[in-house]
Amino acid sequence: AGWFRRLLHKPKPSSVESSLNSGCSASSSPSSSSVESSGSSPSTSLAGSVRLSPISLSDINASGSARWTKSYDVCICHSEVDLELVEELVSYLEGQPESFRCFLQLRDATPGSAVVTELCDAVQNSHCWVMLITPGFLRDPWCKYQMHQALAEAPMANGRTIPVVKDVDRKDYPRELRSLYYIYMAVKEKSFKQIRDTVVR
């Protein structure tokens, strides 16, 4: 009776696992060779590779992608005193392989159009909003207006509002953004890469 009970409870390999095993042995892709060399189970390694795989450029640039439902990928909200830094950031983002489309107010706003209209349109027509929180931002009423427009557009944020803090004490950080994680800009190049990676995600 004991051997019969053990036979009944013996786990059988599922069809999914067996197809994974056959797929891994037949495939010559780099991921399959790493699965075989690691010695771990295929399903565990496969899950890890899916989680770590980068978003492909073709997915981002595909004509059917959600990216093309908006005019801009990123709207940069900043004060005029920070224009030089913002121009560097925009140049960096637009020079990436993804060729991000950035809205830069002084460059892209329509001459003769009302400031309020331009700020609202920029927010509505962008996927993400980078808020460069600096002492100049905190003093500029138009920056605060645009920040409130972005928060009204996506109240739960969902990663669309990206605060970037530079030279601002924690106590001065806008209360409206305190529920969001932010990027602290210490090393410019590293922060630019963080912003780029966040926009891609």
C-alpha positions in Angstrom: 0.0 0.0 0.0 2.9 2.4 0.8 4.5 2.1 -2.7 1.0 2.6 -4.3 0.4 5.8 -2.2 3.9 7.1 -3.3 3.1 6.4 -6.9 -0.2 8.3 -6.7 1.5 11.4 -5.2 4.5 11.4 -7.4 4.5 14.8 -9.3 4.4 14.5 -13.0 6.2 17.0 -15.3 3.6 19.4 -16.8 3.4 19.9 -20.5 4.5 23.5 -20.0 7.7 22.4 -18.2 8.4 19.7 -20.8 7.9 22.2 -23.7 10.2 24.6 -21.9 12.8 21.9 -21.6 12.6 20.9 -25.2 12.6 24.6 -26.3 15.7 25.3 -24.3 17.6 22.3 -25.6 16.6 23.0 -29.2 17.3 26.8 -29.1 20.7 28.2 -29.7 19.9 31.7 -28.3 22.2 33.3 -25.6 19.4 33.0 -23.0 19.1 29.3 -23.4 22.8 28.7 -23.1 22.8 30.7 -19.9 19.9 28.6 -18.6 21.9 25.4 -19.3 25.1 26.7 -17.8 23.5 28.0 -14.6 22.2 24.6 -13.6 18.9 26.1 -12.3 15.5 25.0 -13.5 14.5 26.4 -16.9 11.3 28.0 -15.6 13.1 30.0 -12.9 15.8 31.2 -15.3 13.3 32.0 -18.0 11.2 34.1 -15.6 14.4 35.9 -14.6 15.4 36.6 -18.2 11.9 38.0 -19.0 12.0 40.3 -16.0 15.5 41.6 -16.9 15.1 41.9 -20.6 15.3 45.5 -21.8 12.5 47.2 -23.8 13.5 46.9 -27.4 13.9 49.9 -29.6 11.5 48.4 -32.2 8.8 48.2 -29.6 9.2 51.9 -28.7 9.3 53.0 -32.3 6.6 50.7 -33.7 4.0 52.7 -35.6 1.2 50.9 -33.6 2.9 51.8 -30.3 1.0 53.9 -27.7 3.9 56.3 -28.0 2.5 57.9 -31.1 -0.9 58.8 -29.5 0.8 61.9 -28.0 2.8 64.7 -29.7 5.7 64.5 -27.2 7.4 61.8 -25.1 8.5 64.2 -22.4 7.5 67.7 -21.3 10.2 69.4 -19.3 8.8 71.8 -16.7 11.5 74.2 -15.5 12.2 77.8 -14.6 13.9 80.2 -17.0 17.0 80.4 -14.8 17.6 76.7 -15.3 17.3 76.9 -19.1 20.9 76.0 -19.8 20.7 72.7 -17.8 17.4 71.9 -19.4 18.8 72.4 -22.8 21.6 69.9 -22.0 19.0 67.4 -20.8 16.8 67.8 -23.9 19.9 67.4 -26.1 20.8 64.2 -24.2 17.3 62.7 -24.5 16.8 63.6 -28.1 20.2 62.2 -28.9 19.4 58.7 -27.5 18.6 55.8 -29.8 14.9 56.2 -28.9 15.0 59.8 -30.3 12.7 61.1 -27.5 10.5 64.0 -28.6 10.8 66.7 -25.9 8.7 69.7 -25.4 10.8 72.7 -24.5 8.7 75.8 -23.9 11.0 78.5 -25.3 11.7 76.4 -28.4 8.3 74.7 -29.1 5.6 77.1 -27.9 3.7 78.8 -30.6 4.5 82.6 -30.8 1.4 84.7 -30.0 -0.4 81.8 -28.2 -1.5 82.3 -24.6 1.0 81.0 -22.0 -1.8 79.1 -20.2 -2.9 77.4 -23.4 0.6 76.4 -24.3 1.3 75.0 -20.8 -1.9 73.0 -20.8 -1.4 71.7 -24.3 2.2 70.6 -23.5 1.0 68.6 -20.5 -1.9 67.0 -22.3 0.1 66.1 -25.4 3.1 64.5 -23.5 3.5 61.0 -22.1 5.8 62.0 -19.2 6.5 65.2 -17.3 9.9 66.0 -15.9 9.6 68.5 -13.1 13.0 70.1 -12.5 12.6 71.2 -8.9 15.1 74.0 -8.2 15.0 77.2 -6.1 14.0 79.0 -9.4 11.1 76.5 -9.9 9.8 77.1 -6.5 9.7 80.9 -7.1 8.1 80.7 -10.5 4.2 80.7 -10.5 4.1 79.3 -14.0 6.1 76.3 -12.9 3.7 75.6 -10.1 0.8 76.0 -12.5 2.2 73.5 -14.9 3.0 71.1 -12.0 -0.7 71.3 -10.9 -1.8 70.7 -14.5 0.3 67.5 -14.7 -1.0 66.2 -11.4 -4.6 66.9 -12.5 -3.9 65.1 -15.8 -2.7 61.9 -13.9 -3.6 62.2 -10.2 -2.2 58.8 -9.4 1.0 59.6 -11.3 1.6 56.1 -12.7 5.2 57.1 -13.3 4.3 59.9 -15.7 5.3 62.7 -13.3 9.1 62.5 -12.7 10.3 65.0 -10.1 14.0 65.8 -10.4 15.4 67.7 -7.4 18.4 70.0 -7.5 19.7 72.3 -4.8 16.5 72.2 -2.8 16.1 71.2 0.9 13.7 68.4 1.7 11.6 70.9 3.7 11.1 73.1 0.6 10.1 70.2 -1.6 6.5 70.8 -2.9 3.9 69.1 -0.7 2.0 68.0 -3.8 4.8 65.8 -5.0 5.7 64.2 -1.6 3.9 61.0 -2.5 6.2 60.4 -5.5 9.8 59.1 -5.6 12.2 61.7 -7.1 15.6 61.7 -8.7 18.2 63.8 -6.8 20.5 65.5 -9.3 24.0 65.4 -7.8 26.0 64.0 -10.8 24.5 65.4 -13.9 25.4 62.6 -16.3 24.1 59.9 -13.9 20.9 61.8 -13.3 20.3 62.3 -17.1 20.6 58.5 -17.5 18.1 57.9 -14.6 15.7 60.3 -16.3 16.1 58.5 -19.6 15.6 55.0 -18.0 12.5 56.2 -16.2 11.0 57.6 -19.4 11.6 54.3 -21.2 9.9 52.4 -18.4 
